[in-house]
Amino acid sequence: MTNILCIGAGYVGGSTMPILASHCPEHRVVLVDINEKRIAAWQSDQLPIYEPGLDEIVRQTRGKNLFFSTEVNRHIAEADIIFVSVNTPTKMFGKGAGKAADLQYWEKTARQILENSTSSKIVVEKSTLPVRTAEAMERILNSNSNGLHFDVLSNPEFLAEGTAVRDMQNPDRVLIGGRETESGQRAVEALVELYAKWVPRDRIITTNLWSSELSKLVANAFLAQRISSINAISALCEKTEADINEVAYAIGRDERIGRYFLRASVGFGGSCYKKDILNLVYLCEHYGLPEVARYWEQVVVMNEYQEARFASNMVASMFNTIAGKRIALFGAAFKANTNDTRESPALEVCRALLEERADVVITDPHALENARNDLGELAKRVTFEPDPYIAANNAHAIAILTEWSQYTQLDYERIYNSMVKPAFIFDGRNLLDHKKLYQMGFNVHPIGKPPLTRLTTNHRA
Ligand SMILES: NC(=O)c1ccc[n+]([C@@H]2O[C@H](COP(=O)([O-])OP(=O)(O)OC[C@H]3O[C@@H](n4cnc5c(N)ncnc54)[C@H](O)[C@@H]3O)[C@@H](O)[C@H]2O)c1
């Protein structure tokens, strides 16, 4: 039996370790976190993160070979392999503020591992880190005088929130980076063996440490770049009567371009894309590559433009004033099938509308609590309403900000009848049937297509 520990029971630790435990019943997996509330939630029926399919896997493994705890030190001592999936947010102070990764949680964990270890261990970086972080980790860990040896591996996580269970069960690839020393290669092999319980070996890629660390940043930069690219073209479509869906389909049929991630929207969100690109930008600056830095930075600039453009289009379309108007935001999560609201475009749009003194109501099937927390002080000025029909009642406008499939099933006739006229719908995800909505009487503003607008207030086609 191998004692496996994961430090950090957030989105990554919490969605990967239960699956690892389910495929390795002979091993013991413990997830620890300093956040007591989070650990209590993992031990309850109301898990702290919403991921389709995760509840069932946790139910099957919890108490058998999967355990949750706040006793970080005790479990470090017992562990053979330690995954570290603590948060690595953007640094908000000092050198590199606003771009570099804040590695304070990371370094604390390394020191904690060192202080509590009585045997040699494999330490696996699962968090997303700047390239060459493993070097610092190795130096801290191997600075002990009691003969312990630590092998540091990089095993970045590529899952996407909302499909985390599927992605972990059936990954496109697993990436493991290690030192090219004998003991480094033995550690790599031990981790390969774990994954090989359910992942075909030809999908397990092994590289040197630095390629592995850098590949994660680059993967996120490329994914976000595709979204910013299509969003940039959506702005041009709106000026030229080209239709972004048609353009995306036409270009995506070229296999060299491919069709994935070519959906125009109000913008990308989530805790990773922005912070990882800025981290990449910082690294390029650090290594004296300003042209490369500016190139990738533009992906983030374009995303901010798209969010701001969406909000200002709303104001402009609604006769240049939204002060005191009730506006219902459909969706708070940064994407469908997650309760995560970190960097959510929905909250960016919310902030912009509050600036204009709108009366904002947000609805979402799973993310209202996180939205309230993320909005901080501003939350006092927002109404949080789980029922979309109540949210839309008496509203001047609806904005679709998360592509929840539930929103395609709503009775928009009923919603239209309950709204103030002229009623507007701003579809930030191009999710709905725009022609149908227009025929009901709505003024419809999609992304990257001409708006369907009416001059008279209650004319019905
Ligand atoms: N969320 C994603 O989709 C995703 C995907 C791939 C990679 N990543 C990366 O994985 C890492 C974790 O991301 P996340 O979304 O799970 O973050 P998260 O904030 O949800 O979880 C991190 C957890 O670590 C805990 N923690 C911090 N310091 C600790 C310590 N010293 N001891 C014990 N616990 C500690 C925090 O309390 C928190 O619960 C980040 O580096 C992120 O970039 C995230």
The ligand as an SDF file (V2000), in Angstrom:
LIG
                    3D

 44 48  0  0  0  0  0  0  0  0999 V2000
   -9.1530   25.1760  -11.1710 N   0  0  0  0  0  0  0  0  0  0  0  0
   -8.7130   24.6390  -12.2660 C   0  0  0  0  0  0  0  0  0  0  0  0
   -9.4530   24.3900  -13.2130 O   0  0  0  0  0  0  0  0  0  0  0  0
   -7.2550   24.2650  -12.4160 C   0  0  0  0  0  0  0  0  0  0  0  0
   -6.8820   23.4350  -13.4610 C   0  0  0  0  0  0  0  0  0  0  0  0
   -5.5480   23.0820  -13.5810 C   0  0  0  0  0  0  0  0  0  0  0  0
   -4.6150   23.5920  -12.6730 C   0  0  0  0  0  0  0  0  0  0  0  0
   -4.9960   24.4250  -11.6650 N   0  0  0  0  0  0  0  0  0  0  0  0
   -3.9820   24.8910  -10.7250 C   0  0  0  0  0  0  0  0  0  0  0  0
   -4.0550   24.1040   -9.5450 O   0  0  0  0  0  0  0  0  0  0  0  0
   -3.7890   24.9040   -8.3840 C   0  0  0  0  0  0  0  0  0  0  0  0
   -4.9550   24.8380   -7.4340 C   0  0  0  0  0  0  0  0  0  0  0  0
   -6.0950   25.3900   -8.0630 O   0  0  0  0  0  0  0  0  0  0  0  0
   -7.5470   25.2490   -7.4570 P   0  0  0  0  0  0  0  0  0  0  0  0
   -8.4790   25.8120   -8.4390 O   0  0  0  0  0  0  0  0  0  0  0  0
   -7.7410   23.8790   -6.9370 O   0  0  0  0  0  0  0  0  0  0  0  0
   -7.3800   26.2620   -6.2090 O   0  0  0  0  0  0  0  0  0  0  0  0
   -8.2910   26.3580   -4.9110 P   0  0  0  0  0  0  0  0  0  0  0  0
   -8.0770   27.7160   -4.3640 O   0  0  0  0  0  0  0  0  0  0  0  0
   -9.6690   25.8800   -5.2170 O   0  0  0  0  0  0  0  0  0  0  0  0
   -7.6420   25.2780   -3.9060 O   0  0  0  0  0  0  0  0  0  0  0  0
   -6.4190   25.4310   -3.2660 C   0  0  0  0  0  0  0  0  0  0  0  0
   -6.5760   24.9400   -1.8350 C   0  0  0  0  0  0  0  0  0  0  0  0
   -5.2800   24.9000   -1.2180 O   0  0  0  0  0  0  0  0  0  0  0  0
   -5.4480   25.1880    0.1610 C   0  0  0  0  0  0  0  0  0  0  0  0
   -4.1630   25.5450    0.7610 N   0  0  0  0  0  0  0  0  0  0  0  0
   -3.3890   26.6420    0.5600 C   0  0  0  0  0  0  0  0  0  0  0  0
   -2.2770   26.5810    1.3100 N   0  0  0  0  0  0  0  0  0  0  0  0
   -2.3170   25.4150    1.9830 C   0  0  0  0  0  0  0  0  0  0  0  0
   -1.4520   24.7670    2.9250 C   0  0  0  0  0  0  0  0  0  0  0  0
   -0.2850   25.3280    3.2990 N   0  0  0  0  0  0  0  0  0  0  0  0
   -1.8180   23.5850    3.4420 N   0  0  0  0  0  0  0  0  0  0  0  0
   -2.9930   23.0080    3.0760 C   0  0  0  0  0  0  0  0  0  0  0  0
   -3.8520   23.5630    2.1880 N   0  0  0  0  0  0  0  0  0  0  0  0
   -3.5180   24.7580    1.6550 C   0  0  0  0  0  0  0  0  0  0  0  0
   -6.4720   26.3190    0.1520 C   0  0  0  0  0  0  0  0  0  0  0  0
   -7.1090   26.4290    1.4240 O   0  0  0  0  0  0  0  0  0  0  0  0
   -7.4380   25.8500   -0.9460 C   0  0  0  0  0  0  0  0  0  0  0  0
   -8.5380   25.1140   -0.4420 O   0  0  0  0  0  0  0  0  0  0  0  0
   -3.4650   26.2850   -8.9110 C   0  0  0  0  0  0  0  0  0  0  0  0
   -2.0680   26.3910   -9.0900 O   0  0  0  0  0  0  0  0  0  0  0  0
   -4.1430   26.3210  -10.2530 C   0  0  0  0  0  0  0  0  0  0  0  0
   -3.5090   27.1920  -11.1450 O   0  0  0  0  0  0  0  0  0  0  0  0
   -6.3050   24.7530  -11.5120 C   0  0  0  0  0  0  0  0  0  0  0  0
  1  2  1  0
  2  3  2  0
  2  4  1  0
  4  5  1  0
  4 44  2  0
  5  6  2  0
  6  7  1  0
  7  8  2  0
  8  9  1  0
  8 44  1  0
  9 10  1  0
  9 42  1  0
 10 11  1  0
 11 12  1  0
 11 40  1  0
 12 13  1  0
 13 14  1  0
 14 15  2  0
 14 16  1  0
 14 17  1  0
 17 18  1  0
 18 19  2  0
 18 20  1  0
 18 21  1  0
 21 22  1  0
 22 23  1  0
 23 24  1  0
 23 38  1  0
 24 25  1  0
 25 26  1  0
 25 36  1  0
 26 27  1  0
 26 35  1  0
 27 28  2  0
 28 29  1  0
 29 30  1  0
 29 35  2  0
 30 31  1  0
 30 32  2  0
 32 33  1  0
 33 34  2  0
 34 35  1  0
 36 37  1  0
 36 38  1  0
 38 39  1  0
 40 41  1  0
 40 42  1  0
 42 43  1  0
M  CHG  2   8   1  16  -1
M  END
$$$$
